[in-house]
Amino acid sequence: QLQLVESGGGLVQAGGSLRLSCVASGSIPRTNVMNWYRQAPGKERELVARITSGGNTNYADSVKGRFTISRDNAKNTVYLQMNSLKPEDTAVYYCRVFALAKDYWGQGTQVTVSS
């Protein structure tokens, strides 16, 4: 069983930066996709960025050029570097790992961007 723990959220002013981390404990299948999602109040959860075990990345249009996803396979960790933050980035950010047709989610970390 895989457990995911996110950290790094907080309160930041618009234009600032935060780096989120998600550590996976347990055995991770070699082929997997690590993702960051977010959910703002009253809105559906949306994909922010994903990275495959081979290092291929995809981003939501709203964060392209501002956010960078990366991973450290030795540490079973995925990161989300968020720069030039905007108030509309305010949300709970969730880590998700998809591997061997199984889905794992973290508990989420709150990111609040003040104007």
N, C-alpha and C positions, 0 to 999 in steps of 0.2 A: 504494500500500500504506500502511495506517495503522499507526502504532506508538504504543503507550500506555505511559506511564511513571508509576507511582504513587509517592507519597512521603508522609511525615507520620506513618508508624506509629511505634510505640515502646512503652515500658513506662510505665504510669500507674497510680496508685492508684484504687481504687473511688471513684466520685463525681467523678473528674476528667474532663478534656476533652482531645480531640485533634481536629485537622482534617486530613483526608486530601485530597490533591490528585492529579489524574490529568491529565497533559498529553498531548494527541494531536498527533502530528506527521504531516504529510502532508495530503492533501486529504480533507476530511470532506464527504460529501453533505449538502445543506442540510436534508433531512429525516432525522433520526436520533434514536435513543434512547440516552442515556448511563445506565449502571447501575453500582451498586456491589453486589458479591456478597461473601460471606464463606464460609470453610470452616474449621471447627474440627476438631481431631484426632479421627479416627474418625467424623466426621459428613459428610453430603453438603453440597455447595456450595449455598448458599441466597441468594435475592435479598434484599438489604437495602433498597435504594431505587432508583428510576428517575426520570428526568426526560426529557421529550420536548423536541424542538427548539422547541416552542411554550411550554415552561415548565410543563406539567402534571406533577405528581409523584404517586408512589405509594410507600408504605412497608410494610415487614413489620410486623405487629402488635407484635412484640417490641421495636421501636425507635421506634414512634410517640410523639411528644411529647419524645423525647430526641435524635434525629438529624434533621439537616436537609440535604437535597441541594440543590445550586445549581450553576449553570453560568455561565461567561463565554465567550460564543461568539467574541468578538474574540480571546480567548487560547486557544481550543480546549481549555478546561479545565473539568473537573467537580470539584466539591468535596463532601466529606462532613464536616459539622460534627457531632461526636459529644460530647454532654454527658451528665452523670450516668452515666458508664460503670460497667458491672457486670462481675464476673469472667466471667460467661457471654457477654460480648461478645468475649472472647479468641478470636482467629482470624486467619487470613491474609485480608486484604481485597483483592479484585480489582476492577479497573475493566473494564467491558465496553462496547463501542460496537456497536450494531446499526444497519446502514444498507444500503439497497438489497440486502436479503437476504444480506448478508455480516456475519460475526461477528468481532470483534476483541477480544482479551484482553490485559491487562497481565500483568506477571510476579508481581504481588502485593506487599503490604507487611504485615508482621506487627504486630498490635496485641495487647498483653498487658496485662490488667487484673489487678492484684494486690488481694487482699482485705485 
